[in-house]
């Protein structure tokens, strides 16, 4: 039986998962440190992290408002009435 070696340097795929967790504030301190180590030398991880940060910032700035279900049903009835 082989044990998976734990390392401070995550794979690129693991770094992407950690980056996504950071976006939602779910990454642990150890995961954040692992990501920082990977970012020091991996341009792909640096690029992914930058794009993820930019996307997070854009979503915060968008201030998207959605309709409640009642309004959606009302709009659907109106649209169906015109068909």
Secondary structure, DSSP 8 states (H G I E B T S, - for coil): -------SS--HHHHHHHHHHHHTT---HHHHHHHHHHHHH-HHHHHHHHHHHHHHHHHHHH------HHHHHHHHHHHHHH-
